[in-house]
Amino acid sequence: MEKQEKVLAEIFRSAGRYILEGGNVPNFSGDKKQVEAIRNAMNASRQLYEALCDNSTNLDAVTEMIRTRQVAAAEFRRVIGREWRY
C-alpha cells in the first residue's frame, strides 16, 4: 500500500471513531484546504449521526444536516480526490 493510501486509510479510521464515539476531531497536518475539507466532512457526518440517534430531532433538521453533509462530502471529493465514505 502506497503512502497516500495509508494516510487515507488512517483518515477514514479516525473519522469512523470520531463519528461513532465523539470526542475531539483528530488533528491532521498538511495542506490547509485538505485539513479543512477533512474536518468539515467529519463534523457534518458526526452531527448527522447524532441527530439520527436522537428521537426528538425533527425531519426538517435531519434534511438540512443531510444537505450539509452532502456539501462537505463534495468538497472532500474535490480537494482530496476520493469519495467521503461516511
Secondary structure, DSSP 8 states (H G I E B T S, - for coil): --HHHHHHHHHHHHHHHHHHH-SS-----S-HHHHHHHHHHHHHHHHHHHHHH-TT--HHHHHHHHHHHHHHHHHHHHHHSS----
